């Protein structure tokens, strides 16, 4: 979602701001902009990529030592230049925009009471130039400004309902930047010698600029100036340095080299053997300590729980659905999987002996964080996250954590983060099985041997790419597709359909194969390809019957079959054979061809693979 970078310095800070935006491109955006203090407020905005903004800045010779920059993912108002951030407030009156701007502001989040505030501010004489909820905040700060920006922002945020991370500066205070956060991430970066300071959505934006990071907490307002900063908390009390310590964070730039690959998504698909190997590095046995948090013991927590609740969104939700089969089948523990954005809005029955497991790539997903807090408010305090970012809000707010080591994922459509999540969740399954006396030493050894072989097995699956490219040529001509799976592989079918939707813009949906005759079969024609995930498991024969139902209606099948399934190529039946059958870990292998199918179909259709329309990498708004 929206990305924020801000800085107060003695040097020209524009290169740092725009480079920070480039590092935040992974979040997804529709427009971008930068504003600086140069004898007042100046800005440049674009609905193209950050590269075009950089060209604008260079041509306009935009320079300044105090500034803010932003990538916008549109929520309120179309992706147009007048809706792009930073927003200015020029004061009141019909002629306000003939006067220099006074307040410059960027925002990530959604202000739920923006209509009421807009009406109030219009009554005071403010004229709105955009359809965004953000411009409301700029005018609100301006309406409260009386010579002290920090006080004005403190007063403004008290009137905001919703989620926000903001960075604001004023033409009358040229070396001062004020930030605030509630429900959206914001960090403070401390520069060399403590002379310059930064605000950003995440540490990656400041990679190569500073590794000294202060994580702002919910409700914090921060005053950033040359050589100093101070923070007040949600109760308006000054925060001592010990409560918001400076941490060394080694963030890596998102501008990773593509190497021989066409897109980051392709690169990340092919990084999966390495990602799984890194995730499993150092795991010599199944012990609860693998999941210990900063101040909590997993061994103690595991003894106090009798069920699992998984909260996640999107691709992470499908990894949770897969884990449910493992947790109930191997660990014998009742497991519920909830879409995070739905869970907090329904009446549920809390159980304090539940282990609440959140799954998130970024650790900043707004819906998942909100669902976690809701579960905690119901008395379910035993929490664990499977997350790819060790410094994220989710890791800080959960008792226990398993940090996957997929590495930075730039493509919006998640690939290696998903398989790394599955690996972490399988380890969690084994750890819980062990704590419940359901894992023998022989079983542990066998499972670990299978996991250690995964990188090799994944390499063999990736070698199927040429066959999948041939499938993609067929899919590129279609507008609809159906994905079928059964049991453990139904969530994998869901993930395959999601990938195709995300990046190729082909309408795709997934069904449990047994449900085919209860409705979806009506859609099946020769123009509706049917992808079937066909491992050699207990449901294989049932799945074959479902395939016959498709062929009898003229449907064309594309089958990912284990080698020993005896499913043969025939008219209307296209088969790619998986290199080996992988039992409980089969989902990690079967998902890879579906990733490649989506990728090569999108390439054939000419879509923006890494930055698909309307989507964001890190969904930090509800």
C-alpha positions as CSV (number, residue, x, y, z in Angstrom):
1,X,0.0,0.0,0.0
2,X,1.0,3.6,0.2
3,X,4.6,4.3,1.0
4,X,6.0,7.2,3.0
5,X,9.5,8.7,3.1
6,X,10.4,12.0,4.9
7,X,13.6,13.7,6.0
8,X,15.1,16.7,7.8
9,X,18.7,17.3,6.9
10,X,21.3,19.9,6.0
11,X,22.0,18.4,2.6
12,X,19.8,18.1,-0.5
13,X,17.4,15.3,0.5
14,X,15.5,14.8,-2.7
15,X,17.7,11.9,-4.0
16,X,17.2,10.1,-0.7
17,X,13.4,10.6,-0.9
18,X,13.0,9.4,-4.5
19,X,15.4,6.5,-4.0
20,X,13.3,5.6,-0.9
21,X,10.2,5.6,-3.1
22,X,11.9,3.2,-5.5
23,X,12.6,0.8,-2.6
24,X,8.9,1.0,-1.7
25,X,7.6,0.3,-5.2
26,X,7.1,-3.3,-4.1
27,X,4.1,-2.2,-2.0
28,X,2.2,-1.3,-5.2
29,X,1.0,2.1,-6.2
30,X,-1.0,4.2,-8.7
31,X,0.8,7.6,-8.4
32,X,3.8,9.1,-6.6
33,X,5.0,12.5,-5.5
34,X,7.6,14.5,-3.6
35,X,7.5,17.9,-1.8
36,X,10.3,19.9,-0.3
37,X,10.8,23.2,1.5
38,X,12.5,25.6,-0.9
39,X,11.6,29.2,-0.1
40,X,8.2,27.7,0.7
41,X,6.5,24.5,-0.5
42,X,7.3,22.9,-3.9
43,X,6.3,19.5,-5.2
44,X,6.2,17.2,-8.2
45,X,3.6,14.5,-8.8
46,X,3.1,11.7,-11.3
47,X,0.7,8.9,-12.2
48,X,3.5,7.0,-13.9
49,X,6.3,5.1,-12.2
50,X,8.8,6.6,-9.8
51,X,11.4,6.7,-12.6
52,X,9.2,9.3,-14.4
53,X,9.0,11.3,-11.1
54,X,12.8,11.3,-10.9
55,X,12.9,12.7,-14.4
56,X,10.5,15.4,-13.4
57,X,12.5,16.3,-10.3
58,X,15.7,16.5,-12.3
59,X,14.2,18.7,-15.1
60,X,12.6,21.0,-12.5
61,X,15.9,21.1,-10.4
62,X,13.8,20.4,-7.3
63,X,16.1,20.5,-4.2
64,X,15.6,21.0,-0.5
65,X,16.8,19.8,2.9
66,X,13.3,19.1,4.4
67,X,10.9,17.0,2.4
68,X,8.3,14.2,2.1
69,X,7.6,11.7,-0.6
70,X,4.8,9.2,-1.3
71,X,3.6,6.3,-3.4
72,X,-0.2,6.2,-3.4
73,X,-2.5,3.2,-3.8
74,X,-5.8,4.7,-4.6
75,X,-8.7,4.3,-2.1
76,X,-10.6,7.6,-2.2
77,X,-10.5,9.2,-5.6
78,X,-9.1,8.0,-9.0
79,X,-5.4,7.5,-9.6
80,X,-5.0,11.1,-11.0
81,X,-2.4,13.8,-10.5
82,X,-4.7,16.0,-8.4
83,X,-5.3,13.1,-6.1
84,X,-1.6,12.2,-5.8
85,X,0.3,13.0,-2.6
86,X,1.8,15.2,-1.1
87,X,-1.3,17.3,-0.5
88,X,-1.0,21.0,0.3
89,X,-3.2,23.3,2.3
90,X,-3.2,26.9,1.2
91,X,-5.6,28.2,3.9
92,X,-9.2,29.3,3.5
93,X,-11.1,31.3,0.9
94,X,-11.9,31.0,-2.8
95,X,-8.5,32.6,-3.6
96,X,-6.5,30.3,-1.3
97,X,-4.8,28.5,-4.2
98,X,-3.4,31.8,-5.4
99,X,-1.4,32.0,-2.2
100,X,1.6,29.8,-1.3
101,X,0.9,26.5,0.3
102,X,1.4,26.4,4.1
103,X,1.0,22.7,5.0
104,X,2.4,19.7,3.1
105,X,1.3,16.2,4.1
106,X,1.4,12.5,3.0
107,X,-0.7,9.8,4.4
108,X,-1.1,6.0,4.4
109,X,-4.4,4.6,5.7
110,X,-8.1,5.4,5.5
111,X,-9.9,8.2,7.5
112,X,-13.4,6.9,8.2
113,X,-14.9,10.2,9.3
114,X,-13.5,12.2,6.3
115,X,-17.0,13.2,5.1
116,X,-17.8,14.8,8.4
117,X,-14.5,16.5,8.6
118,X,-14.7,17.7,5.0
119,X,-18.1,19.3,5.7
120,X,-16.8,21.0,8.8
121,X,-13.7,22.3,7.0
122,X,-15.8,23.5,4.0
123,X,-17.9,25.5,6.4
124,X,-14.6,27.2,7.6
125,X,-13.8,28.2,4.1
126,X,-11.4,25.5,2.9
127,X,-11.7,24.6,-0.8
128,X,-10.9,21.0,-1.7
129,X,-8.9,20.1,-4.9
130,X,-9.0,16.3,-4.6
131,X,-11.4,13.5,-3.8
132,X,-9.0,12.0,-1.2
133,X,-9.5,11.5,2.5
134,X,-5.9,12.8,2.9
135,X,-6.6,16.4,1.9
136,X,-8.9,16.6,4.8
137,X,-6.0,15.9,7.2
138,X,-3.9,18.7,5.5
139,X,-6.7,21.2,5.9
140,X,-7.4,20.1,9.5
141,X,-3.8,20.6,10.5
142,X,-3.8,24.0,8.8
143,X,-7.0,25.0,10.7
144,X,-5.3,24.2,14.0
145,X,-1.9,25.7,13.2
146,X,-0.9,28.5,15.4
147,X,2.9,28.6,15.1
148,X,3.6,25.1,16.4
149,X,3.3,22.2,13.9
150,X,3.7,19.6,16.6
151,X,0.7,20.9,18.6
152,X,-1.4,21.2,15.4
153,X,-0.8,17.6,14.4
154,X,-1.5,16.4,18.0
155,X,-4.8,18.3,17.9
156,X,-5.6,17.0,14.4
157,X,-5.1,13.3,15.1
158,X,-7.4,13.4,18.0
159,X,-10.2,14.2,15.5
160,X,-9.3,11.4,13.1
161,X,-11.2,8.1,13.1
162,X,-9.6,5.2,11.2
163,X,-6.1,4.2,10.3
164,X,-3.2,6.6,9.4
165,X,0.5,7.1,9.2
166,X,1.3,10.7,8.3
167,X,4.3,12.9,7.7
168,X,3.8,16.7,7.7
169,X,5.9,19.9,7.3
170,X,5.1,23.6,7.3
171,X,6.5,26.4,5.2
172,X,6.9,28.5,8.4
173,X,9.1,25.9,10.1
174,X,11.6,24.9,7.5
175,X,13.6,22.3,9.4
176,X,10.8,20.4,11.2
177,X,8.9,17.3,10.3
178,X,6.1,15.8,12.3
179,X,4.8,12.2,12.0
180,X,2.0,10.2,13.6
181,X,0.7,6.7,13.4
182,X,-2.4,4.7,14.4
183,X,-3.1,1.4,12.6
184,X,-0.6,2.0,9.8
185,X,3.2,1.5,10.1
186,X,5.7,4.3,10.5
187,X,9.3,4.3,11.6
188,X,11.9,6.9,12.6
189,X,15.4,6.7,11.1
190,X,18.3,8.2,13.0
191,X,21.0,9.5,10.6
192,X,24.8,9.6,10.9
193,X,25.9,11.6,14.0
194,X,22.3,12.0,14.9
195,X,22.1,15.2,12.8
196,X,19.6,14.2,10.2
197,X,16.4,12.2,10.8
198,X,14.0,10.3,8.6
199,X,10.4,9.0,8.6
200,X,9.4,6.0,6.5
201,X,6.8,3.3,6.1
202,X,9.4,0.6,6.6
203,X,13.2,0.3,7.1
204,X,13.7,-0.8,3.5
205,X,13.0,2.7,2.3
206,X,16.1,3.8,4.2
207,X,18.4,1.0,3.2
208,X,21.9,2.4,2.6
209,X,20.9,5.7,4.3
210,X,20.7,4.6,7.9
211,X,20.3,1.3,9.8
212,X,19.4,3.0,13.1
213,X,15.7,2.6,13.4
214,X,13.1,3.5,16.1
215,X,9.8,1.6,15.7
216,X,6.9,4.0,16.5
217,X,4.0,2.5,18.5
218,X,0.3,2.9,18.1
219,X,-0.8,6.4,18.8
220,X,2.7,7.9,18.8
221,X,3.4,11.5,17.5
222,X,7.0,12.3,16.7
223,X,8.7,15.7,16.2
224,X,11.7,15.4,14.0
225,X,14.2,18.2,13.7
226,X,17.9,18.7,13.0
227,X,20.0,16.9,15.6
228,X,17.0,15.9,17.8
229,X,13.6,14.3,18.0
230,X,11.0,13.5,20.6
231,X,8.0,11.3,20.9
232,X,4.7,11.5,22.7
233,X,2.5,8.4,23.2
234,X,-1.3,8.0,22.7
235,X,-1.9,9.4,26.1
236,X,0.1,12.6,25.1
237,X,2.9,11.7,27.5
238,X,6.5,12.2,26.6
239,X,8.3,8.9,25.8
240,X,11.6,8.1,27.3
241,X,14.3,6.8,25.0
242,X,14.3,3.4,26.7
243,X,10.6,2.8,25.7
244,X,11.4,3.4,22.0
245,X,15.0,2.2,21.7
246,X,17.1,2.7,18.6
247,X,17.6,-0.6,16.9
248,X,20.2,-1.6,14.3
249,X,18.2,-3.0,11.3
250,X,20.0,-4.3,8.3
251,X,17.4,-3.8,5.7
252,X,18.2,-4.7,2.1
253,X,17.3,-2.6,-0.8
254,X,14.3,-3.6,-2.9
255,X,16.4,-2.7,-6.0
256,X,17.7,-6.3,-6.2
257,X,19.3,-7.4,-9.5
258,X,17.1,-9.3,-11.9
259,X,20.0,-11.3,-13.3
260,X,18.9,-13.5,-16.1
261,X,15.2,-13.2,-15.3
262,X,12.5,-11.1,-17.1
263,X,10.6,-10.2,-13.9
264,X,11.0,-10.4,-10.2
265,X,8.2,-12.8,-10.0
266,X,10.0,-15.3,-12.2
267,X,13.2,-14.7,-10.2
268,X,11.3,-15.4,-6.9
269,X,9.7,-18.6,-8.2
270,X,13.2,-19.9,-9.1
271,X,14.5,-18.8,-5.7
272,X,12.2,-21.2,-3.9
273,X,14.7,-24.0,-3.4
274,X,17.1,-21.6,-1.8
275,X,14.3,-20.0,0.3
276,X,13.2,-23.3,1.6
277,X,16.8,-24.3,2.3
278,X,17.4,-21.1,4.2
279,X,14.1,-21.4,6.2
280,X,15.2,-24.9,7.3
281,X,18.8,-23.9,8.0
282,X,19.9,-24.9,11.5
283,X,16.8,-27.1,12.1
284,X,18.5,-30.2,13.5
285,X,15.4,-31.5,15.3
286,X,11.9,-30.7,16.2
287,X,11.9,-28.6,19.4
288,X,9.5,-25.9,20.7
289,X,12.4,-23.5,20.9
290,X,12.1,-23.0,17.1
291,X,9.1,-20.8,17.9
292,X,10.3,-18.9,20.9
293,X,9.6,-15.2,21.0
294,X,11.7,-12.4,22.5
295,X,10.2,-12.9,25.9
296,X,8.1,-16.0,25.7
297,X,8.7,-19.8,25.8
298,X,7.0,-21.9,23.1
299,X,7.3,-25.0,25.2
300,X,5.3,-23.4,28.0
301,X,2.7,-21.9,25.6
302,X,2.2,-25.3,23.7
303,X,1.4,-27.0,27.0
304,X,-1.4,-24.4,27.7
305,X,-3.3,-24.7,24.4
306,X,-5.9,-27.2,23.1
307,X,-6.8,-25.7,19.7
308,X,-5.5,-23.4,16.9
309,X,-7.0,-20.4,15.3
310,X,-5.3,-19.2,12.1
311,X,-5.8,-15.6,10.9
312,X,-4.6,-14.5,7.5
313,X,-5.4,-12.8,4.2
314,X,-5.0,-13.6,0.5
315,X,-2.2,-16.1,-0.3
316,X,-1.3,-16.4,3.4
317,X,-4.9,-17.5,4.1
318,X,-4.4,-20.4,1.6
319,X,-1.2,-21.5,3.4
320,X,-3.3,-21.5,6.6
321,X,-6.0,-23.6,4.9
322,X,-3.3,-26.1,3.9
323,X,-1.9,-26.1,7.5
324,X,-5.3,-27.0,8.9
325,X,-5.0,-30.5,7.2
326,X,-1.6,-31.0,8.7
327,X,-2.5,-29.7,12.2
328,X,-5.6,-31.9,12.5
329,X,-4.2,-34.9,10.6
330,X,-0.7,-35.1,12.1
331,X,-0.8,-33.1,15.4
332,X,-4.5,-34.0,16.2
333,X,-5.3,-30.5,17.3
334,X,-8.6,-28.8,16.3
335,X,-7.9,-26.0,13.9
336,X,-10.0,-23.1,12.6
337,X,-8.9,-20.9,9.7
338,X,-10.4,-17.4,9.4
339,X,-10.2,-14.7,6.8
340,X,-8.7,-11.9,9.0
341,X,-10.9,-9.2,7.4
342,X,-14.0,-11.1,8.4
343,X,-13.1,-12.5,11.8
344,X,-13.1,-9.3,13.8
345,X,-16.6,-8.3,12.6
346,X,-18.5,-11.4,13.6
347,X,-19.5,-12.8,17.0
348,X,-17.2,-15.7,17.7
349,X,-16.8,-18.0,20.7
350,X,-13.4,-17.3,22.3
351,X,-11.3,-20.0,23.9
352,X,-8.4,-18.8,26.1
353,X,-6.6,-22.1,25.5
354,X,-6.4,-21.4,21.7
355,X,-3.1,-20.7,20.0
356,X,-3.8,-17.8,17.7
357,X,-1.5,-18.1,14.6
358,X,-1.2,-15.2,12.2
359,X,0.4,-15.7,8.8
360,X,1.8,-12.7,6.9
361,X,4.6,-12.0,4.5
362,X,5.1,-8.3,5.5
363,X,4.0,-8.4,9.1
364,X,2.1,-5.1,8.4
365,X,-1.1,-6.4,6.9
366,X,-3.8,-4.2,8.5
367,X,-6.6,-6.7,8.5
368,X,-4.4,-9.4,10.1
369,X,-3.1,-7.1,12.7
370,X,-6.6,-5.9,13.6
371,X,-7.8,-9.5,13.8
372,X,-4.9,-10.4,16.1
373,X,-5.8,-7.5,18.4
374,X,-9.4,-8.5,18.3
375,X,-8.5,-12.1,19.4
376,X,-6.3,-10.7,22.2
377,X,-9.2,-8.5,23.4
378,X,-11.4,-11.7,23.7
379,X,-8.8,-13.2,26.1
380,X,-6.9,-15.3,23.6
381,X,-3.4,-14.1,24.5
382,X,-1.3,-17.1,23.3
383,X,-0.2,-15.8,20.0
384,X,2.3,-16.9,17.3
385,X,3.2,-15.5,13.9
386,X,4.7,-17.0,10.8
387,X,6.2,-14.0,9.1
388,X,8.9,-13.1,6.7
389,X,10.0,-9.7,8.3
390,X,11.6,-10.0,11.7
391,X,11.2,-6.3,12.5
392,X,7.5,-6.1,11.6
393,X,4.6,-5.0,13.8
394,X,3.2,-8.5,13.8
395,X,6.4,-10.0,15.2
396,X,6.5,-7.4,17.9
397,X,2.9,-8.0,18.9
398,X,2.9,-11.8,19.0
399,X,4.4,-13.8,21.9
400,X,6.0,-16.4,19.6
401,X,7.3,-16.2,16.1
402,X,8.7,-18.3,13.3
403,X,10.6,-16.0,10.9
404,X,10.7,-17.5,7.4
405,X,13.8,-16.7,5.5
406,X,12.4,-16.3,2.0
407,X,14.3,-13.0,1.6
408,X,12.7,-9.9,0.2
409,X,9.8,-10.5,-2.2
410,X,9.3,-7.7,-4.7
411,X,6.7,-9.2,-7.1
412,X,3.2,-8.3,-5.8
413,X,2.0,-11.9,-6.4
414,X,3.5,-14.0,-3.6
415,X,5.5,-17.1,-4.5
416,X,8.5,-17.9,-2.4
417,X,7.0,-16.3,0.7
418,X,4.0,-18.8,0.3
419,X,6.2,-21.9,0.1
420,X,8.4,-20.7,3.0
421,X,5.2,-20.2,5.0
422,X,4.2,-23.8,4.3
423,X,7.6,-25.0,5.5
424,X,7.3,-23.0,8.7
425,X,3.7,-24.2,9.3
426,X,4.8,-27.8,8.7
427,X,7.5,-27.4,11.4
428,X,4.9,-25.9,13.7
429,X,2.7,-29.0,13.0
430,X,5.5,-31.3,14.0
431,X,6.3,-29.3,17.1
432,X,2.7,-29.4,18.3
433,X,2.5,-33.1,17.5
434,X,5.5,-33.7,19.6
435,X,4.2,-31.7,22.5
436,X,1.0,-33.7,22.4
437,X,2.8,-37.1,22.3
438,X,1.9,-37.8,18.7
439,X,5.3,-37.8,17.1
440,X,7.7,-40.7,17.4
441,X,11.4,-40.4,16.8
442,X,11.1,-42.4,13.6
443,X,8.3,-40.1,12.3
444,X,10.3,-37.0,13.2
445,X,13.4,-38.4,11.3
446,X,11.3,-39.2,8.3
447,X,9.6,-35.8,8.2
448,X,12.9,-33.9,8.6
449,X,14.5,-36.0,5.9
450,X,11.6,-35.2,3.5
451,X,11.9,-31.5,4.4
452,X,15.7,-31.4,3.8
453,X,15.1,-33.0,0.4
454,X,12.6,-30.3,-0.6
455,X,15.1,-28.0,-2.3
456,X,16.2,-30.8,-4.6
457,X,12.6,-31.8,-5.3
458,X,11.7,-28.2,-6.1
459,X,14.5,-27.9,-8.6
460,X,13.1,-30.9,-10.4
461,X,9.7,-29.3,-10.5
462,X,11.1,-26.0,-11.9
463,X,12.6,-28.1,-14.7
464,X,9.1,-28.6,-16.0
465,X,8.9,-24.9,-17.1
466,X,9.1,-25.6,-20.9
467,X,6.0,-27.8,-20.7
468,X,4.1,-25.2,-18.6
469,X,5.0,-22.5,-21.2
470,X,3.1,-24.6,-23.8
471,X,0.1,-24.7,-21.5
472,X,0.3,-20.9,-21.0
473,X,0.0,-20.3,-24.8
474,X,-3.5,-22.0,-24.6
475,X,-4.5,-20.1,-21.4
476,X,-3.5,-16.7,-22.8
477,X,-6.4,-17.0,-25.3
478,X,-9.0,-17.7,-22.5
479,X,-11.0,-15.4,-20.3
480,X,-12.1,-18.0,-17.7
481,X,-10.5,-21.0,-16.0
482,X,-11.5,-23.5,-13.3
483,X,-9.1,-25.1,-10.8
484,X,-9.9,-28.4,-9.0
485,X,-8.3,-30.0,-6.1
486,X,-9.3,-32.4,-3.2
487,X,-8.3,-32.6,0.4
488,X,-4.9,-31.2,1.2
489,X,-4.6,-29.9,-2.4
490,X,-7.8,-27.9,-2.5
491,X,-6.1,-24.9,-1.0
492,X,-3.4,-25.3,-3.6
493,X,-6.0,-25.1,-6.3
494,X,-7.3,-21.9,-4.7
495,X,-3.8,-20.5,-4.7
496,X,-3.4,-21.4,-8.4
497,X,-6.6,-19.6,-9.3
498,X,-5.6,-16.6,-7.3
499,X,-2.2,-16.3,-9.1
500,X,-3.9,-16.5,-12.5
501,X,-6.4,-13.8,-11.5
502,X,-3.8,-11.5,-10.0
503,X,-1.3,-11.2,-12.8
504,X,-3.0,-12.3,-16.1
505,X,-6.5,-10.8,-15.3
506,X,-8.2,-14.0,-16.4
507,X,-11.2,-14.8,-14.3
508,X,-10.4,-18.0,-12.4
509,X,-12.0,-19.8,-9.5
510,X,-11.2,-23.0,-7.6
511,X,-13.5,-25.7,-6.3
512,X,-13.1,-28.9,-4.3
513,X,-13.4,-31.4,-7.1
514,X,-16.2,-33.2,-5.4
515,X,-18.3,-30.0,-5.6
516,X,-18.1,-29.8,-9.3
517,X,-21.4,-31.4,-9.9
518,X,-23.1,-29.1,-7.4
519,X,-22.9,-26.0,-9.7
520,X,-19.6,-25.3,-11.4
521,X,-20.1,-28.1,-14.0
522,X,-22.6,-25.8,-15.6
523,X,-19.7,-23.5,-16.6
524,X,-17.6,-26.2,-18.3
525,X,-17.2,-25.9,-22.0
526,X,-14.2,-26.2,-24.4
527,X,-13.5,-22.5,-23.7
528,X,-13.2,-23.1,-19.9
529,X,-9.9,-24.9,-19.3
530,X,-9.9,-27.0,-16.1
531,X,-6.7,-27.3,-14.2
532,X,-6.6,-30.3,-11.9
533,X,-4.1,-31.0,-9.1
534,X,-3.8,-34.8,-9.0
535,X,-1.4,-36.2,-6.4
536,X,-1.3,-39.9,-5.7
537,X,-3.2,-39.8,-2.5
538,X,-6.3,-41.4,-0.9
539,X,-8.7,-39.2,-3.0
540,X,-7.1,-40.0,-6.4
541,X,-9.8,-42.3,-7.7
542,X,-12.5,-39.9,-6.6
543,X,-10.6,-37.1,-8.5
544,X,-10.5,-39.3,-11.6
545,X,-14.3,-39.5,-11.5
546,X,-14.5,-35.7,-11.4
547,X,-12.2,-35.5,-14.4
548,X,-14.4,-37.8,-16.4
549,X,-17.3,-35.5,-15.5
550,X,-15.4,-32.6,-17.1
551,X,-14.5,-34.6,-20.3
552,X,-18.1,-35.8,-20.8
553,X,-19.1,-32.1,-21.1
554,X,-16.4,-31.2,-23.6
555,X,-14.2,-29.6,-21.0
556,X,-10.4,-29.5,-21.6
557,X,-8.3,-30.8,-18.7
558,X,-4.8,-29.7,-17.7
559,X,-3.6,-32.2,-15.1
560,X,-0.6,-31.9,-12.7
561,X,-0.2,-35.6,-12.0
562,X,2.2,-37.6,-9.8
563,X,4.1,-40.1,-11.9
564,X,2.3,-43.1,-10.5
565,X,-1.2,-41.9,-10.9
566,X,-1.8,-43.7,-14.3
567,X,-3.4,-40.6,-15.8
568,X,-2.5,-40.6,-19.4
569,X,-2.5,-37.9,-22.1
570,X,-5.5,-38.2,-24.5
571,X,-7.7,-35.9,-26.5
572,X,-8.8,-33.1,-24.2
573,X,-6.5,-34.3,-21.4
574,X,-3.1,-32.5,-21.1
575,X,-0.8,-34.0,-18.5
576,X,2.4,-32.8,-16.9
577,X,4.0,-35.4,-14.6
578,X,5.5,-34.3,-11.3
579,X,9.0,-35.8,-10.7
580,X,8.0,-37.6,-7.5
581,X,5.2,-38.1,-5.0
582,X,5.8,-36.2,-1.8
583,X,3.1,-37.2,0.6
584,X,2.2,-34.6,3.3
585,X,4.6,-32.1,1.8
586,X,3.2,-32.4,-1.7
587,X,1.5,-29.0,-1.7
588,X,4.9,-27.3,-1.7
589,X,5.7,-29.0,-5.0
590,X,2.3,-28.8,-6.7
591,X,2.0,-25.1,-6.2
592,X,5.1,-24.3,-8.2
593,X,3.7,-25.3,-11.7
594,X,0.6,-23.2,-10.9
595,X,2.8,-20.2,-10.2
596,X,4.7,-20.8,-13.5
597,X,1.4,-21.2,-15.4
598,X,0.1,-17.9,-14.1
599,X,3.5,-16.2,-14.8
600,X,3.9,-17.4,-18.4
601,X,0.2,-16.7,-19.2
602,X,0.6,-13.2,-18.0
603,X,3.8,-12.8,-20.1
604,X,1.9,-14.1,-23.1
605,X,-0.9,-11.5,-22.5
606,X,1.5,-8.7,-21.9
607,X,0.4,-7.6,-18.5
608,X,2.6,-5.9,-15.8
609,X,3.6,-9.0,-14.0
610,X,5.4,-7.6,-11.0
611,X,3.0,-4.7,-10.5
612,X,-0.5,-5.9,-11.5
613,X,-3.2,-3.3,-11.8
614,X,-5.1,-2.2,-8.7
615,X,-3.0,-4.4,-6.3
616,X,-0.5,-3.7,-3.6
617,X,2.2,-5.9,-2.1
618,X,1.7,-4.8,1.5
619,X,-2.0,-4.2,2.2
620,X,-1.8,-1.7,5.1
621,X,-5.4,-0.4,4.8
622,X,-8.6,-2.1,5.7
